[in-house]
């Protein structure tokens, strides 16, 4: 029983390790100390969007382990084996859904008219800080580096 309790309590910590933000102020280690080119433009419109959560094997694996152990404790013999398999399957599904839900975040899609006349659209996580919130009419910097684009106020 103690093993089940420990696994159930530790599952959220496994899922928290999967969380990743995609905002303008979050850089990967690969982007640090790299030249980043940028263009300047004006935000034409901003629409709220939902950025789906991650779907890595971590949530599924954690759920499968917890579900299998919980199911195996149901009873002994063949019934216990069946319960362990069913617990693992259901636990895997619940773990995957929990990971996706936990790592989901609010985002914005910005339509930007660059100073050269070109229009682009960029999606990124919404700023949590109200003073950094990007709105229509704002002058912005569109930063590009290694296939990653971010938008910040100018």
N, C-alpha and C positions, 0 to 999 in steps of 0.2 A: 504494500500500500504506500509506503514511503517513497518508493521509486516512481510510482505514478504521480504522486503529489509533486515531487521535485521536477519531473518532466513537464507537467502541466504549468507549473509556476515559471519554468525557464523558457517555455515556448515563445512568449512575447519578446524575450531578449534576442532569440534567434531571428525573429522577424524584424526587430528593430535594426539589426545589422544589415538588412536588405534595403532599408530606406535610403533614398538618395534624392537630394533636391536638384532642381534644374533651373534655378533662378539666375539672374544676371550677375549676382555677386558670389556665385559658387564656381570655383575653378578645380579642374582635375589636376593631379600632380604632373601630368604630361603637358599641361598648358602653362605651368609656371616657368618663368625665365625664357619664354619663347616670344618672338616677334609676332605681334598681332596687328593686322591691317584693319583700318576702319574707314567708313564713309559717314557722311553727315546727311541727315534728312529731317523731315517733319512728319510726325504721326498724323495720319489722316483719320484713322478710326481704331478703336480698341474694343474687342469683344471678349467676354469671359468664356473660358473653355475649361474642360476637365481633362487633366493629364492622367492617363491610366497608370495603375501601379505596376510594379515589377512582377514578373512571373518566372522567377528563378526556381531551381530545384530545392532551395533551402526550406521554403514553407511547406512544400509537399513532403519532403523528407522528415522534417520535424513532426508534422502531423501524422505521418505514417508510423513513426516510432512510438509516439505517444498513444495513438489509437491501437496499435498492435499490443502494446504492453497493457493498456486498459482492458482490451478485449480478452487477453489471455487470463486476466484475473477473474473473469466472469465465472468460470467453472473448470473442472478438470476433464480429462479424456478427450473424446472426439468433439464434444460440445465446446470445450475450451479452445481447441484448435480452430474450429469454424469461427468462433467468436473473435479470436485473435486476427484471423484473415479479414473478417468483416470490419473489425475495429481499425485495422491498418488501412483498408480501402477508404472507409469513411473519414478516418483521420487525415489521410493524404488529401482528400478533396477539401476538407475543412481548412487544413493548413494552407493549401494553395489559395483558396478564397480569402483567408485571413491576411496573407501576405499582400495580395493584390489590393485589398481594401485599406490596409494599413499604410501602404506606400503611395496611394493615390493622392493627387494634390490639385489645388486650384491653379489655373493658368490663365494667360491672356494671349490672344492673337492680335498682333498689331499690323495694320496696313500702313506702310511708310513710303512716302514719296522722297526719294533721294534727291540731293541737290543737282544731280546730273539729269533729272527728269524721269529716271527709272522708278517703277513701283515694285516693292517687295512685300512679302508677308513673313512675319517671324512669330513663332509660338515659344513662350517660356513661362516658367512658374511666376505666379503673381507675387509682387513685392509684399512682404508682411508689414513693412514700415510705410505708413501712409504718406509721409513726406517724400518717399522715393517712388510713389505710384506714378506710372506713366499714363498720360491722358492725351486725347486728341488735341492737336495744336502744339504739343511739346516738341522742341528741337532735340534730336537724339543722335547718339553715336551708335552705328551698327558695326560691331566688332566681329571680325572673322579670323579664325585660326584653326587649321587642321580639320576642317569640316564642321566646326562648331560655331554657331552664330549667337550672339547675345546683344541685347539692346540696353543702353543706359542713357540717362538724361545727360545732355551736353552742359 
